[in-house]
Each structure stands twice: as structure tokens, then as C-alpha cells.
Amino acid sequence: MLSNTTEALTSAVLHTETITITQTTLVEVSFHLGVNILQNNETFASDGMPRLYDALVSHVGSGDYIVCNSGSYTNEQTTETITTGYFTLSGNGFIELAPGMHQFEMLGFANGSVSQGYRVEFGANAIKRFQFIFNN
């Protein structure tokens, strides 16, 4: 979960995974996760201000970004019905790795809304996946 009372960018490591391979391998990295977008006070975002959210997977050590996906949420400032619920981030990418142990990090980023701040909950529902597929 990332939150801020202003529009400042925040980030955090959401998950870390280590794999070990015995030969040079093309590895596909994929992820899918639900995201809940709220105002910082945990009410639905209905102030008309945008919120941005992003997730990426990096190979620790090399610093290579394997896969990245971002989204934005905004709505008309209104007292009418607004869109709420879970939004999703997903993606996949490839990296060729030498034999050995390799660590990956999934990072989350968020920012938005000068007036109400934001609260972005990553992995906010049961439909989430962080997967490695080995292609020898």
C-alpha cells in the first residue's frame, strides 16, 4: 500500500523472488495484480483529480527493467455515480540469464491529487500472479 497526503510520488518494493537456473535460459516474467484507488482518508476518489499507479519488475544486480505497466484513474468531480473497485496492472517481458541465482523485485509507484492525497493498494484482491516461465 502506498499513500501520501499530497501528490508526491511514492514507491515501495511489493515482492521479491529468487530463482536458480543451471544453464543459460530465456526467462519470461509476468505479473497480474489488482489495484484499489482511494483518497488518503480511505474514501472513494471523487475529487476530480488524477491518480497514477505503476508496477514494474527489475532484475536485481543488473538493474534491468523486465516488464512495466502503468495506469491512471480520474473522474469528474461529482455527486453522481463514480467508477470504483479494483483496477488491474499486468504485463510480461523476457530476459536471458546465465546460470546461477537471480533475484527480482516487483516495485510499485503512485502519485496524484493535490487536494485529497491518495491511497493505492497493490494486490488488493485475490487475483494476483507473479510468474517465471523458463524457455530452454
Secondary structure per residue as TSV (DSSP state, phi and psi in degrees):
chain	resnum	aa	ss	phi	psi
A	1	M	-	360.0	133.1
A	2	L	E	-119.7	138.9
A	3	S	E	-151.0	158.3
A	4	N	E	-161.2	147.3
A	5	T	S	-84.6	-6.5
A	6	T	S	-122.9	-167.8
A	7	E	S	-87.3	6.6
A	8	A	-	-58.4	143.8
A	9	L	-	-71.0	133.2
A	10	T	E	-126.6	156.8
A	11	S	E	-149.1	159.2
A	12	A	E	-160.0	154.1
A	13	V	E	-77.5	120.8
A	14	L	E	-87.7	-33.8
A	15	H	E	-162.3	146.7
A	16	T	E	-124.7	138.9
A	17	E	E	-138.9	140.2
A	18	T	E	-118.7	134.8
A	19	I	E	-124.6	154.9
A	20	T	E	-125.8	129.6
A	21	I	E	-124.9	152.2
A	22	T	S	-104.2	-8.3
A	23	Q	S	-147.9	163.4
A	24	T	-	-56.4	127.9
A	25	T	E	-140.8	139.6
A	26	L	E	-85.8	117.9
A	27	V	E	-110.2	127.7
A	28	E	E	-94.7	129.2
A	29	V	E	-112.6	127.4
A	30	S	E	-134.9	151.6
A	31	F	E	-145.6	157.1
A	32	H	E	-152.0	127.0
A	33	L	E	-150.7	147.8
A	34	G	E	-81.2	148.6
A	35	V	E	-132.2	131.3
A	36	N	E	-107.6	129.3
A	37	I	E	-110.9	122.1
A	38	L	E	-136.3	168.5
A	39	Q	-	-74.8	163.7
A	40	N	T	-59.9	-27.2
A	41	N	T	-83.8	11.7
A	42	E	S	70.8	19.7
A	43	T	S	-100.5	162.8
A	44	F	B	-59.9	140.8
A	45	A	-	-73.4	107.3
A	46	S	-	-134.3	25.7
A	47	D	S	-96.5	3.5
A	48	G	S	79.8	2.5
A	49	M	-	-96.3	143.6
A	50	P	-	-76.2	150.5
A	51	R	E	-125.1	135.2
A	52	L	E	-112.7	142.6
A	53	Y	E	-143.1	147.0
A	54	D	E	-151.9	146.0
A	55	A	E	-136.3	143.4
A	56	L	E	-144.3	158.3
A	57	V	E	-117.0	128.1
A	58	S	E	-120.5	150.9
A	59	H	E	-89.1	112.8
A	60	V	T	-66.5	137.3
A	61	G	T	105.6	-59.4
A	62	S	T	-82.9	-26.2
A	63	G	-	78.3	4.2
A	64	D	-	-66.6	133.2
A	65	Y	E	-88.3	120.7
A	66	I	E	-87.7	-44.2
A	67	V	E	-149.9	143.9
A	68	C	E	-145.2	144.3
A	69	N	E	-147.6	140.6
A	70	S	E	-135.1	161.1
A	71	G	E	-147.4	167.0
A	72	S	E	-138.0	150.8
A	73	Y	E	-129.1	131.9
A	74	T	-	-151.1	160.8
A	75	N	-	-150.1	162.5
A	76	E	-	-73.1	135.5
A	77	Q	S	-68.3	114.6
A	78	T	-	-158.1	165.4
A	79	T	S	-105.8	4.1
A	80	E	S	-81.6	-173.4
A	81	T	-	-65.2	137.1
A	82	I	-	-123.6	160.7
A	83	T	-	-80.7	126.1
A	84	T	-	-135.8	177.0
A	85	G	S	112.0	-160.7
A	86	Y	E	-91.8	133.8
A	87	F	E	-105.6	168.0
A	88	T	E	-128.6	150.6
A	89	L	E	-123.7	136.0
A	90	S	E	-157.1	156.5
A	91	G	E	179.0	171.8
A	92	N	E	-149.2	154.6
A	93	G	E	-156.7	171.8
A	94	F	E	-125.4	148.9
A	95	I	E	-147.5	136.6
A	96	E	E	-91.7	127.8
A	97	L	E	-122.0	143.1
A	98	A	-	-77.8	161.9
A	99	P	S	-56.9	146.6
A	100	G	E	133.3	-168.6
A	101	M	E	-95.4	135.4
A	102	H	E	-133.5	136.3
A	103	Q	E	-112.3	142.2
A	104	F	E	-126.6	146.6
A	105	E	E	-123.5	137.5
A	106	M	E	-100.4	122.4
A	107	L	E	-111.0	145.3
A	108	G	E	-116.3	145.6
A	109	F	E	-133.4	149.3
A	110	A	E	-154.7	151.0
A	111	N	E	-164.0	166.6
A	112	G	E	144.9	169.1
A	113	S	-	49.7	100.8
A	114	V	T	-62.9	-40.8
A	115	S	T	-80.7	-40.0
A	116	Q	T	-115.6	-2.2
A	117	G	-	67.1	-162.4
A	118	Y	E	-154.1	159.7
A	119	R	E	-140.4	118.0
A	120	V	E	-119.4	119.2
A	121	E	E	-105.5	110.9
A	122	F	E	-86.6	143.4
A	123	G	T	67.2	33.7
A	124	A	-	-77.0	-1.8
A	125	N	S	-139.3	179.6
A	126	A	S	-74.9	-12.8
A	127	I	-	-91.5	87.5
A	128	K	-	-144.4	148.6
A	129	R	E	-153.4	139.9
A	130	F	E	-134.9	108.6
A	131	Q	E	-131.2	145.0
A	132	F	E	-120.1	129.8
A	133	I	E	-119.6	123.9
A	134	F	E	-96.1	122.6
A	135	N	E	-113.0	99.0
A	136	N	-	-92.0	360.0
